Amino acid sequence: MSGSVIKIKNAVLLCILFVFSGISKASPKVFNILDYKAKGDGITLNTKSIQAAIDACSKSGGGTVWIPAGRFVSGTIYLKNHVTLFLDAGAVLEGSKNLNDYPVTISKVRSYTDNYTNKSLIYAEGLENISIIGKGLIDGNGAAFKVENMDNDEGLRKKMSSSFIKAGLILFA
């Protein structure tokens, strides 16, 4: 009889340990871009702040990069493995109007479109477990890149005029 009681006590103890082991697991990490000095004022360039939050999130094993309400201007950001980009209601991730804020990024998959698709607001390739979610908006500021607005680089304007606009494509739209 005492052997049965010990077995029951051990079974109860194992059940309790199993339940508490599930509770003790860490909840997914959230990385608020404001903690990385981002400013949602619609003026400040936040590329480095947002990228720092993405990098920290991925380095820690993954989680969520939270973009709260506000207008966050950015150049190219690079998603990383195991990162969810969450745009809260009222959040706007706005593409910078300065083409120099978008470094050339050559995709591993080569295409005839490489001449005009080598810049992007959000870049991800060959990654695992990534997502962009939430009720916020992503505004690529495509209107800023129409040929008539390209007065800062005559060579680029001509190149885009001949290969990009005539093809009927809109960059960052």
C-alpha positions in Angstrom: 0.0 0.0 0.0 2.8 2.4 0.8 4.3 1.7 -2.6 1.1 2.8 -4.3 1.0 6.0 -2.3 4.6 6.9 -3.2 3.7 6.3 -6.9 0.7 8.6 -6.7 2.7 11.3 -4.9 5.4 11.0 -7.6 2.8 11.3 -10.3 1.2 14.3 -8.7 4.6 15.9 -8.3 5.5 15.3 -11.9 2.2 16.8 -13.0 2.8 19.9 -10.9 6.3 20.3 -12.3 5.0 19.9 -15.8 2.4 22.6 -15.3 4.9 25.0 -13.7 7.6 24.4 -16.4 5.1 25.7 -19.0 4.5 28.8 -16.9 8.1 29.5 -16.3 9.0 29.8 -20.0 9.8 33.3 -21.1 7.2 35.1 -23.1 8.2 36.4 -26.5 10.5 39.5 -26.3 9.2 42.8 -27.5 11.6 45.5 -28.7 10.1 48.9 -28.7 11.8 51.1 -31.3 11.5 54.1 -29.0 13.9 52.4 -26.6 16.4 52.6 -29.5 15.9 56.4 -29.8 13.4 56.4 -32.7 11.2 59.5 -33.0 7.7 59.3 -34.5 7.7 63.0 -35.5 7.6 62.5 -39.3 10.9 64.3 -39.7 13.7 62.4 -38.0 15.4 59.6 -40.0 14.9 56.5 -37.9 16.7 53.9 -40.0 19.5 53.2 -37.5 17.1 53.0 -34.5 14.7 50.6 -36.2 17.6 48.5 -37.5 19.2 48.4 -34.0 15.9 47.1 -32.6 15.6 44.4 -35.4 19.3 43.4 -34.8 18.8 43.1 -31.0 15.6 41.1 -31.5 17.2 38.6 -33.8 20.3 38.3 -31.8 18.3 37.5 -28.7 16.6 34.6 -30.5 13.7 36.4 -31.9 10.6 38.3 -30.9 8.6 41.3 -31.9 9.9 44.8 -33.0 7.1 47.1 -32.0 6.5 50.3 -33.9 4.1 52.4 -31.8 1.7 55.1 -33.0 3.6 57.9 -34.7 5.2 58.7 -38.1 8.6 57.0 -38.4 10.7 58.0 -41.4 13.2 55.4 -42.5 15.5 54.3 -45.3 16.2 50.6 -46.0 15.7 48.3 -43.0 16.8 44.7 -43.2 14.6 42.1 -41.5 16.4 39.2 -39.8 15.5 35.7 -38.8 12.8 35.2 -36.2 11.6 38.8 -36.2 8.0 40.0 -36.4 7.6 43.7 -37.3 4.5 44.9 -35.5 3.0 48.3 -36.6 0.5 49.4 -33.9 -2.7 51.2 -34.8 -1.7 54.8 -35.7 1.9 53.8 -36.6 3.2 54.8 -40.0 6.5 53.4 -41.3 7.3 56.1 -43.9 9.9 55.7 -46.6 12.4 58.6 -46.7 12.1 60.9 -49.6 15.9 60.9 -50.0 17.0 58.2 -52.4 20.5 58.1 -50.7 18.8 56.6 -47.6 18.3 53.4 -49.6 21.6 51.6 -50.2 21.9 49.4 -53.3 21.0 45.8 -52.2 21.5 43.2 -54.9 19.2 40.2 -54.6 20.6 36.7 -54.8 17.9 36.0 -57.4 19.1 38.0 -60.4 16.6 39.5 -62.8 16.3 41.9 -65.7 14.6 44.2 -63.2 17.8 44.6 -61.2 18.4 48.1 -62.6 15.4 49.6 -60.8 14.6 47.2 -58.0 17.9 47.3 -56.1 16.6 49.7 -53.4 13.8 49.0 -51.0 12.2 50.2 -47.7 12.1 46.7 -46.2 14.4 44.0 -47.4 14.4 40.3 -46.5 15.7 37.4 -48.4 16.5 33.8 -47.4 15.1 34.3 -43.9 13.1 32.1 -41.6 10.1 32.9 -39.3 9.6 36.6 -40.3 6.3 38.6 -40.5 4.9 42.1 -40.7 1.7 42.5 -38.8 -0.5 45.1 -37.1 -3.0 47.8 -38.0 -0.4 50.4 -38.8 0.6 51.6 -42.3 3.7 51.3 -44.5 4.0 54.4 -46.8 6.8 53.9 -49.3 6.5 57.5 -50.4 6.4 56.4 -54.1 5.3 59.9 -55.3 8.6 61.3 -54.2 10.4 59.2 -56.7 8.5 60.2 -59.8 10.8 61.6 -62.5 9.7 65.2 -62.1 10.7 65.0 -58.4 14.2 63.6 -59.1 16.0 66.9 -59.4 18.9 65.8 -57.1 20.5 63.3 -59.5 20.2 64.1 -63.2 21.9 60.8 -64.2 19.6 58.7 -62.1 16.6 60.7 -63.3 17.5 60.0 -66.9 18.1 56.3 -66.2 14.8 55.9 -64.4 13.0 57.9 -67.0 14.1 55.5 -69.8 13.9 52.2 -68.0 11.6 52.6 -65.1 8.8 55.1 -65.8 8.3 53.9 -69.4 7.9 50.4 -68.2 5.0 51.7 -66.1 6.5 50.7 -62.8 6.5 52.8 -59.6 9.4 52.4 -57.2 8.4 52.2 -53.5 4.7 52.4 -54.2 
